[in-house]
Every structure is written in C-alpha cells, then in structure tokens.
Amino acid sequence: MSEHARFNVRFVDKGVILDVQGPVRLGETEQALREKVQELVAAGNRNIAVNLSGVTMLDSSGIGAMVRSFTSVNRGGGKFVIFSPTKMIRQTLKMVRLDTILAIYDDEAAALAAF
C-alpha cells in the first residue's frame, strides 16, 4: 500500500502555511498539492509558504507541482516560498536547479519574513 501525503493549512497574519507530510510524487499527492494551492489562491490568499519538513520524497511530478504552484501564486501578485526541506529534498531541488527559481528558507520564521 502506498503512502499518501497529508496537508495541513495554517493561517498566519502575513499569509498561509501549508504543512506537507509524506511523499509528493506522481499521482494523487502532486495533484492534491496543486489543487490545495489553487484553492488557497482562489480564496484570495496571496502569500503561501510550504513547509517541506515532513516530505519524505519529491519526484519530478512533485517538482512540477511546486513550479506550477509558484507560477500561479506569482501570477496573482503573491509570493510562494518553501521552507525546512530535509537534506535529501534540498539536494533534489538543487540538482534540478529549482533553488534558482524558488525561494527556499531554512525555517518558518525566515519564510514568513519574506512576505
């Protein structure tokens, strides 16, 4: 049985924090991530910070979902940042040069300060 990602949304004064737990990979989980971000944007939330501390795996589809989320938030005039990636996830993001596109922060406080 495959593990599914879980999402928790926390509203803070400067934006929204989306805590992600589990793998973000092809199929339901990357689609769920995109849909969750779209819902937040549609509801008028412009600044979204994604907490990757609980992400156990990020494949090319998950990376694609991150890029699409970043693009849709940016298009709406907001900011999309990620924070607390594990060492493995950070290496994956660097390997595909996503660290040159996405703002990646070490912790929640730094991510929220970017808004």
DSSP file (Angstrom, degrees, kcal/mol; ACC not computed):
  #  RESIDUE AA STRUCTURE BP1 BP2  ACC     N-H-->O    O-->H-N    N-H-->O    O-->H-N    TCO  KAPPA ALPHA  PHI   PSI    X-CA   Y-CA   Z-CA
    1    1 A M              0   0    0      0, 0.0     2,-0.2     0, 0.0     0, 0.0   0.000 360.0 360.0 360.0 133.8    0.0    0.0    0.0
    2    2 A S        -     0   0    0      1,-0.1     2,-0.3     0, 0.0     0, 0.0  -0.529 360.0-118.4 -86.5 149.8    1.4    3.4   -1.0
    3    3 A E        -     0   0    0     -2,-0.2     2,-0.3     1,-0.0    -1,-0.1  -0.611  26.6-147.8 -83.3 141.4    1.8    6.2    1.5
    4    4 A H        -     0   0    0     -2,-0.3     2,-0.2    18,-0.1    20,-0.1  -0.853  16.2-113.6-112.0 148.4   -0.2    9.4    0.7
    5    5 A A        -     0   0    0     -2,-0.3     2,-0.4    18,-0.3    17,-0.2  -0.485  27.1-150.4 -74.9 147.9    0.8   13.0    1.5
    6    6 A R  E     -A   21   0A   0     15,-2.7    15,-2.6    -2,-0.2     2,-0.4  -0.926   6.4-152.0-118.9 147.3   -1.3   14.9    4.1
    7    7 A F  E     -A   20   0A   0     -2,-0.4     2,-0.4    13,-0.2    13,-0.2  -0.944  10.3-173.2-123.2 140.1   -1.8   18.6    4.1
    8    8 A N  E     -A   19   0A   0     11,-2.0    11,-3.1    -2,-0.4     2,-0.5  -0.999  13.3-150.8-131.0 130.2   -2.5   21.0    7.0
    9    9 A V  E     -A   18   0A   0     -2,-0.4     2,-0.4     9,-0.2     9,-0.2  -0.879  12.4-175.7-105.7 128.9   -3.3   24.6    6.4
   10   10 A R  E     -A   17   0A   0      7,-3.0     7,-3.4    -2,-0.5     2,-0.5  -0.989  15.3-145.9-123.1 127.8   -2.4   27.3    8.9
   11   11 A F  E     +A   16   0A   0     -2,-0.4     2,-0.3     5,-0.2     5,-0.2  -0.812  22.5 176.1 -94.3 127.5   -3.4   30.9    8.5
   12   12 A V  E >   -A   15   0A   0      3,-2.7     3,-1.0    -2,-0.5    -2,-0.0  -0.792  45.8 -95.8-123.1 168.3   -1.0   33.5    9.8
   13   13 A D  T 3  S+     0   0    0     -2,-0.3     3,-0.1     1,-0.3    -1,-0.0   0.828 121.7  39.6 -57.7 -34.0   -1.1   37.3    9.6
   14   14 A K  T 3  S-     0   0    0      1,-0.1     2,-0.3    -3,-0.0    -1,-0.3   0.568 128.1 -56.2 -94.9  -7.5    1.1   37.5    6.6
   15   15 A G  E <  S-A   12   0A   0     -3,-1.0    -3,-2.7    31,-0.1     2,-0.4  -0.944  70.2 -47.5 169.3-148.0   -0.2   34.6    4.6
   16   16 A V  E     -Ab  11  48A   0     31,-2.4    33,-3.0    -2,-0.3     2,-0.5  -0.958  32.3-151.1-126.4 139.4   -0.8   30.8    4.7
   17   17 A I  E     -Ab  10  49A   0     -7,-3.4    -7,-3.0    -2,-0.4     2,-0.7  -0.952   8.3-161.8-109.7 128.8    1.4   28.0    5.7
   18   18 A L  E     -Ab   9  50A   0     31,-3.0    33,-2.6    -2,-0.5     2,-0.5  -0.924   6.7-157.6-111.5 107.5    0.8   24.7    4.1
   19   19 A D  E     -Ab   8  51A   0    -11,-3.1   -11,-2.0    -2,-0.7     2,-0.5  -0.739   9.1-162.1 -86.0 127.2    2.4   21.8    6.0
   20   20 A V  E     -A    7   0A   0     31,-2.0    34,-0.7    -2,-0.5     2,-0.4  -0.940   7.4-173.2-114.9 130.5    3.0   18.8    3.8
   21   21 A Q  E     +Ab   6  54A   0    -15,-2.6   -15,-2.7    -2,-0.5    34,-0.2  -0.984  50.6   8.7-123.0 130.0    3.6   15.3    5.3
   22   22 A G  E    S- b   0  55A   0     32,-3.0    34,-0.8    -2,-0.4    35,-0.6  -0.528 101.4 -21.3 103.6-169.6    4.7   12.3    3.3
   23   23 A P  E     - b   0  57A   0      0, 0.0     2,-0.6     0, 0.0   -18,-0.3  -0.507  43.0-155.3 -80.7 144.6    5.7   11.8   -0.3
   24   24 A V  E     + b   0  58A   0     33,-3.4    35,-1.8    -2,-0.2    38,-0.4  -0.899  45.7 130.0-116.8  98.4    4.9   14.3   -3.1
   25   25 A R      > -     0   0    0     -2,-0.6     5,-1.6    33,-0.2     6,-0.3  -0.842  59.9 -43.5-144.2 175.5    5.1   12.2   -6.3
   26   26 A L  T   5S+     0   0    0     -2,-0.3     2,-0.4     3,-0.1     3,-0.3  -0.062 103.5  20.7 -45.9 135.2    3.2   11.3   -9.4
   27   27 A G  T  >5S-     0   0    0      1,-0.2     4,-1.8     2,-0.1     5,-0.2  -0.839 120.6  -1.7 111.7-143.3   -0.5   10.7   -8.9
   28   28 A E  H  >5S+     0   0    0     -2,-0.4     4,-2.9     1,-0.2    -1,-0.2   0.850 125.1  54.8 -58.1 -40.5   -2.8   11.8   -6.2
   29   29 A T  H  >5S+     0   0    0     -3,-0.3     4,-2.1     2,-0.2    -1,-0.2   0.919 110.3  41.9 -69.9 -43.1   -0.3   13.6   -4.0
   30   30 A E  H  ><S+     0   0    0     -5,-1.6     4,-2.2     2,-0.2    -1,-0.2   0.882 117.2  49.9 -70.6 -33.4    1.1   16.0   -6.5
   31   31 A Q  H  X S+     0   0    0     -4,-1.8     4,-2.7    -6,-0.3    -2,-0.2   0.908 109.8  51.1 -66.9 -41.0   -2.4   16.7   -7.8
   32   32 A A  H  X S+     0   0    0     -4,-2.9     4,-2.6    -5,-0.2    -2,-0.2   0.886 108.8  51.8 -63.5 -39.0   -3.6   17.3   -4.3
   33   33 A L  H  X S+     0   0    0     -4,-2.1     4,-2.3     2,-0.2     5,-0.2   0.945 111.5  46.2 -61.9 -48.6   -0.8   19.8   -3.7
   34   34 A R  H  X S+     0   0    0     -4,-2.2     4,-2.6     1,-0.2    -2,-0.2   0.927 114.2  48.3 -59.4 -45.3   -1.7   21.7   -6.8
   35   35 A E  H  X S+     0   0    0     -4,-2.7     4,-2.6     2,-0.2    -1,-0.2   0.893 109.9  51.9 -64.1 -40.2   -5.4   21.7   -6.0
   36   36 A K  H  X S+     0   0    0     -4,-2.6     4,-2.2     2,-0.2    -1,-0.2   0.927 112.0  45.9 -62.8 -45.0   -4.7   22.8   -2.4
   37   37 A V  H  X S+     0   0    0     -4,-2.3     4,-2.5     2,-0.2    -2,-0.2   0.916 112.3  51.6 -63.9 -42.4   -2.6   25.8   -3.6
   38   38 A Q  H  X S+     0   0    0     -4,-2.6     4,-3.0     1,-0.2    -2,-0.2   0.913 109.0  51.0 -60.3 -42.9   -5.2   26.6   -6.3
   39   39 A E  H  X S+     0   0    0     -4,-2.6     4,-1.8     1,-0.2    -1,-0.2   0.931 111.1  48.0 -58.6 -46.7   -8.0   26.6   -3.6
   40   40 A L  H  <>S+     0   0    0     -4,-2.2     5,-2.4     2,-0.2    -2,-0.2   0.902 114.0  46.2 -62.7 -42.3   -5.9   29.0   -1.4
   41   41 A V  H ><5S+     0   0    0     -4,-2.5     3,-1.9     1,-0.2    -2,-0.2   0.924 111.2  52.1 -65.9 -44.9   -5.2   31.3   -4.3
   42   42 A A  H 3<5S+     0   0    0     -4,-3.0    -1,-0.2     1,-0.3    -2,-0.2   0.813 104.6  57.6 -61.6 -30.5   -8.9   31.3   -5.4
   43   43 A A  T 3<5S-     0   0    0     -4,-1.8    -1,-0.3    -5,-0.2    -2,-0.2   0.425 127.6 -99.5 -81.5   1.8   -9.9   32.2   -1.8
   44   44 A G  T < 5S+     0   0    0     -3,-1.9     2,-0.6     1,-0.3    -3,-0.2   0.550  73.9 144.7  95.7   8.0   -7.8   35.3   -2.1
   45   45 A N      < +     0   0    0     -5,-2.4    -1,-0.3    -6,-0.2    33,-0.1  -0.713  19.5 176.5 -81.6 120.5   -4.6   34.1   -0.3
   46   46 A R        +     0   0    0     -2,-0.6    33,-0.8     1,-0.2     2,-0.6   0.794  60.8  58.1 -96.9 -30.6   -1.7   35.7   -2.0
   47   47 A N  E     + c   0  79A   0     31,-0.2   -31,-2.4   -33,-0.1     2,-0.5  -0.895  62.8 176.8-109.2 120.2    1.3   34.6    0.2
   48   48 A I  E     -bc  16  80A   0     31,-2.9    33,-2.5    -2,-0.6     2,-0.5  -0.978  11.1-170.2-127.3 126.8    1.8   30.9    0.6
   49   49 A A  E     -bc  17  81A   0    -33,-3.0   -31,-3.0    -2,-0.5     2,-0.6  -0.967  12.7-151.9-114.4 126.6    4.7   29.2    2.4
   50   50 A V  E     -bc  18  82A   0     31,-2.8    33,-2.6    -2,-0.5     2,-0.7  -0.878   6.1-145.6-104.8 122.3    5.0   25.4    2.0
   51   51 A N  E     +bc  19  83A   0    -33,-2.6   -31,-2.0    -2,-0.6     3,-0.4  -0.762  19.2 177.3 -87.3 113.0    6.6   23.5    4.9
   52   52 A L  E >   +     0   0A   0     31,-3.0     3,-1.8    -2,-0.7    34,-0.6   0.313  49.1 107.0 -98.5   8.1    8.6   20.6    3.4
   53   53 A S  E 3  S+     0   0A   0     30,-0.4    -1,-0.2     1,-0.3   -32,-0.1   0.795  85.4  43.1 -60.1 -27.6   10.0   19.3    6.8
   54   54 A G  E 3  S+b   21   0A   0    -34,-0.7   -32,-3.0    -3,-0.4     2,-0.5   0.353  83.9 117.2 -99.4   6.6    7.7   16.3    6.6
   55   55 A V  E <   -b   22   0A   0     -3,-1.8    31,-0.3   -34,-0.2    34,-0.2  -0.641  38.8-176.9 -80.2 122.5    8.1   15.5    2.9
   56   56 A T  E     +     0   0A   0    -34,-0.8     2,-0.3    -2,-0.5    -1,-0.2   0.685  67.6  12.8 -92.3 -21.0    9.7   12.1    2.6
   57   57 A M  E     -b   23   0A   0    -35,-0.6   -33,-3.4     2,-0.0     2,-0.4  -0.982  54.0-169.8-157.0 143.1   10.1   12.0   -1.2
   58   58 A L  E     -b   24   0A   0     -2,-0.3   -33,-0.2   -35,-0.2     2,-0.1  -0.928  16.0-178.5-137.6 110.7    9.8   14.5   -4.1
   59   59 A D     >  -     0   0    0    -35,-1.8     4,-2.5    -2,-0.4     5,-0.2  -0.352  48.6 -83.7-100.2-174.6    9.8   13.2   -7.6
   60   60 A S  H  > S+     0   0    0      1,-0.2     4,-2.3     2,-0.2     5,-0.1   0.834 129.6  52.2 -61.2 -32.8    9.7   15.1  -10.9
   61   61 A S  H  > S+     0   0    0      2,-0.2     4,-2.2     1,-0.2    -1,-0.2   0.898 109.4  49.3 -69.1 -39.6    5.9   15.3  -10.8
   62   62 A G  H  > S+     0   0    0    -38,-0.4     4,-1.9     2,-0.2    -2,-0.2   0.896 111.1  49.9 -63.7 -40.3    6.1   16.8   -7.3
   63   63 A I  H  X S+     0   0    0     -4,-2.5     4,-2.4     1,-0.2    -2,-0.2   0.912 109.4  51.8 -63.3 -42.7    8.7   19.3   -8.5
   64   64 A G  H  X S+     0   0    0     -4,-2.3     4,-2.7     1,-0.2    -2,-0.2   0.889 107.3  52.4 -59.7 -40.0    6.4   20.1  -11.4
   65   65 A A  H  X S+     0   0    0     -4,-2.2     4,-2.3     2,-0.2    -1,-0.2   0.883 108.7  50.9 -64.1 -38.3    3.6   20.8   -8.9
   66   66 A M  H  X S+     0   0    0     -4,-1.9     4,-2.8     2,-0.2    -2,-0.2   0.931 111.4  47.2 -63.3 -45.5    5.9   23.1   -7.0
   67   67 A V  H  X S+     0   0    0     -4,-2.4     4,-2.6     2,-0.2    -2,-0.2   0.918 113.1  48.1 -63.7 -44.3    6.7   25.0  -10.2
   68   68 A R  H  X S+     0   0    0     -4,-2.7     4,-2.5     2,-0.2    -1,-0.2   0.894 112.7  49.3 -64.2 -38.7    3.1   25.3  -11.2
   69   69 A S  H  X S+     0   0    0     -4,-2.3     4,-2.5     2,-0.2     5,-0.3   0.938 111.0  49.7 -64.0 -46.3    2.1   26.5   -7.8
   70   70 A F  H  X S+     0   0    0     -4,-2.8     4,-2.6     1,-0.2    -2,-0.2   0.924 112.2  48.8 -56.4 -47.0    4.9   29.1   -7.8
   71   71 A T  H  X S+     0   0    0     -4,-2.6     4,-2.5     1,-0.2    -2,-0.2   0.914 111.9  46.9 -62.4 -45.9    3.7   30.3  -11.2
   72   72 A S  H  X S+     0   0    0     -4,-2.5     4,-1.2     2,-0.2    -1,-0.2   0.884 114.5  46.7 -68.9 -36.4    0.1   30.6  -10.3
   73   73 A V  H  <>S+     0   0    0     -4,-2.5     5,-2.5    -5,-0.2     3,-0.2   0.926 113.8  48.8 -67.9 -43.9    0.8   32.4   -7.0
   74   74 A N  H ><5S+     0   0    0     -4,-2.6     3,-2.2    -5,-0.3    -2,-0.2   0.906 106.8  56.0 -60.6 -42.8    3.2   34.8   -8.7
   75   75 A R  H 3<5S+     0   0    0     -4,-2.5    -1,-0.2     1,-0.3    -2,-0.2   0.839 104.2  54.3 -58.9 -33.7    0.7   35.5  -11.5
   76   76 A G  T 3<5S-     0   0    0     -4,-1.2    -1,-0.3    -3,-0.2    -2,-0.2   0.365 124.2-105.4 -83.2   6.1   -1.7   36.6   -8.8
   77   77 A G  T < 5S+     0   0    0     -3,-2.2    -3,-0.2     1,-0.2    -2,-0.1   0.621  83.5 115.9  82.9  12.9    0.8   39.0   -7.5
   78   78 A G      < -     0   0    0     -5,-2.5     2,-0.4    -6,-0.2    -1,-0.2  -0.303  64.3-106.4-103.7-171.2    1.7   36.9   -4.4
   79   79 A K  E     -c   47   0A   0    -33,-0.8   -31,-2.9    -2,-0.1     2,-0.5  -0.970  19.9-166.2-122.5 135.7    4.7   35.1   -3.1
   80   80 A F  E     +c   48   0A   0     -2,-0.4    23,-0.6   -33,-0.2     2,-0.3  -0.978  20.6 165.8-120.6 116.3    5.2   31.3   -3.0
   81   81 A V  E     -cd  49 103A   0    -33,-2.5   -31,-2.8    -2,-0.5     2,-0.3  -0.900  22.3-148.9-128.5 158.2    8.1   30.2   -0.8
   82   82 A I  E     -cd  50 104A   0     21,-2.6    23,-2.8    -2,-0.3     2,-0.3  -0.928  17.4-175.7-124.4 153.5    9.2   26.8    0.6
   83   83 A F  E     +cd  51 105A   0    -33,-2.6   -31,-3.0    -2,-0.3   -30,-0.4  -0.977  49.9  23.4-148.3 161.2   10.9   26.1    3.9
   84   84 A S        +     0   0    0     21,-1.9    22,-0.1    -2,-0.3    -1,-0.1   0.831  64.4 177.3  56.6  42.8   12.5   23.4    6.0
   85   85 A P        -     0   0    0      0, 0.0   -32,-0.2     0, 0.0    -1,-0.2  -0.474  33.0-112.3 -70.6 148.2   13.3   20.9    3.3
   86   86 A T     >  -     0   0    0    -34,-0.6     4,-2.9   -31,-0.3     5,-0.2  -0.266  34.5-100.1 -68.3 167.8   15.1   17.8    4.5
   87   87 A K  H  > S+     0   0    0      1,-0.2     4,-2.2     2,-0.2     5,-0.2   0.908 124.8  49.2 -57.8 -42.7   18.7   17.4    3.4
   88   88 A M  H  > S+     0   0    0      2,-0.2     4,-2.1     1,-0.2    -1,-0.2   0.916 112.5  46.4 -64.4 -44.2   17.6   14.9    0.7
   89   89 A I  H  > S+     0   0    0      2,-0.2     4,-2.6     1,-0.2    -2,-0.2   0.906 111.3  52.4 -66.3 -41.0   14.8   17.2   -0.6
   90   90 A R  H  X S+     0   0    0     -4,-2.9     4,-2.3     1,-0.2    -1,-0.2   0.910 109.4  49.7 -60.8 -41.7   17.1   20.2   -0.6
   91   91 A Q  H  X S+     0   0    0     -4,-2.2     4,-2.8    -5,-0.2    -1,-0.2   0.898 110.1  50.9 -63.8 -40.4   19.7   18.2   -2.7
   92   92 A T  H  X S+     0   0    0     -4,-2.1     4,-1.8     2,-0.2     6,-0.2   0.931 110.7  48.5 -61.9 -45.7   16.9   17.2   -5.1
   93   93 A L  H  <>S+     0   0    0     -4,-2.6     5,-2.6     1,-0.2     6,-1.0   0.883 114.1  46.5 -62.7 -39.0   15.8   20.9   -5.5
   94   94 A K  H ><5S+     0   0    0     -4,-2.3     3,-1.8     3,-0.2    -2,-0.2   0.909 107.3  57.4 -67.5 -42.7   19.4   21.9   -6.1
   95   95 A M  H 3<5S+     0   0    0     -4,-2.8    -2,-0.2     1,-0.3    -1,-0.2   0.871 112.2  40.2 -58.1 -39.5   20.0   19.1   -8.6
   96   96 A V  T 3<5S-     0   0    0     -4,-1.8    -1,-0.3    -5,-0.2    -2,-0.2   0.285 115.0-118.8 -94.0  11.4   17.2   20.3  -10.8
   97   97 A R  T X 5S+     0   0    0     -3,-1.8     3,-1.2    -5,-0.1     4,-0.3   0.710  72.4 135.8  61.4  24.6   18.2   23.9  -10.2
   98   98 A L  G >>< +     0   0    0     -5,-2.6     4,-3.1     1,-0.3     3,-1.4   0.728  59.7  72.9 -72.3 -20.8   14.9   24.8   -8.6
   99   99 A D  G 34 S+     0   0    0     -6,-1.0    -1,-0.3     1,-0.3     5,-0.2   0.662  92.3  57.1 -66.8 -13.8   16.8   26.6   -5.9
  100  100 A T  G <4 S+     0   0    0     -3,-1.2    -1,-0.3    -6,-0.1    -2,-0.2   0.618 117.7  31.7 -88.2 -13.8   17.5   29.3   -8.5
  101  101 A I  T <4 S+     0   0    0     -3,-1.4     2,-0.3    -4,-0.3    -2,-0.2   0.809 113.2  57.3-106.7 -51.0   13.7   29.7   -9.1
  102  102 A L  S  < S-     0   0    0     -4,-3.1     2,-0.7     1,-0.0   -21,-0.1  -0.598  81.8-120.6 -88.0 144.6   12.0   29.1   -5.8
  103  103 A A  E     -d   81   0A   0    -23,-0.6   -21,-2.6    -2,-0.3     2,-0.5  -0.763  34.1-168.3 -81.4 117.8   12.8   30.9   -2.6
  104  104 A I  E     -d   82   0A   0     -2,-0.7     2,-0.3    -5,-0.2   -21,-0.2  -0.945   3.5-171.3-114.5 122.9   13.9   28.2   -0.1
  105  105 A Y  E     -d   83   0A   0    -23,-2.8   -21,-1.9    -2,-0.5     3,-0.1  -0.810  28.1-132.4-114.9 154.8   14.2   29.1    3.5
  106  106 A D  S    S+     0   0    0     -2,-0.3     2,-0.3   -23,-0.2    -1,-0.1   0.816  85.1   8.2 -73.4 -31.6   15.7   27.1    6.5
  107  107 A D  S  > S-     0   0    0    -25,-0.1     4,-2.0   -24,-0.1     5,-0.1  -0.916  77.4 -98.9-148.1 172.8   12.7   27.7    8.8
  108  108 A E  H  > S+     0   0    0     -2,-0.3     4,-2.8     1,-0.2     5,-0.2   0.887 116.1  55.0 -61.6 -43.6    9.2   29.1    9.1
  109  109 A A  H  > S+     0   0    0      1,-0.2     4,-1.8     2,-0.2    -1,-0.2   0.911 110.1  46.3 -59.4 -43.7   10.3   32.4   10.6
  110  110 A A  H  > S+     0   0    0      2,-0.2     4,-0.7     1,-0.2    -1,-0.2   0.896 112.5  50.8 -66.4 -40.3   12.6   33.2    7.7
  111  111 A A  H >< S+     0   0    0     -4,-2.0     3,-0.9     1,-0.2     4,-0.3   0.926 111.6  46.6 -63.6 -45.2    9.9   32.2    5.2
  112  112 A L  H >< S+     0   0    0     -4,-2.8     3,-1.3     1,-0.3    -1,-0.2   0.826 104.7  61.2 -68.2 -30.6    7.3   34.4    6.8
  113  113 A A  H 3< S+     0   0    0     -4,-1.8    -1,-0.3    -5,-0.2    -2,-0.2   0.723  94.7  65.3 -66.1 -20.3    9.7   37.3    6.9
  114  114 A A  T <<        0   0    0     -3,-0.9    -1,-0.2    -4,-0.7    -2,-0.2   0.665 360.0 360.0 -76.2 -17.1    9.9   37.1    3.1
  115  115 A F    <         0   0    0     -3,-1.3    -1,-0.2    -4,-0.3    -2,-0.1   0.488 360.0 360.0 -76.0 360.0    6.3   38.1    2.7
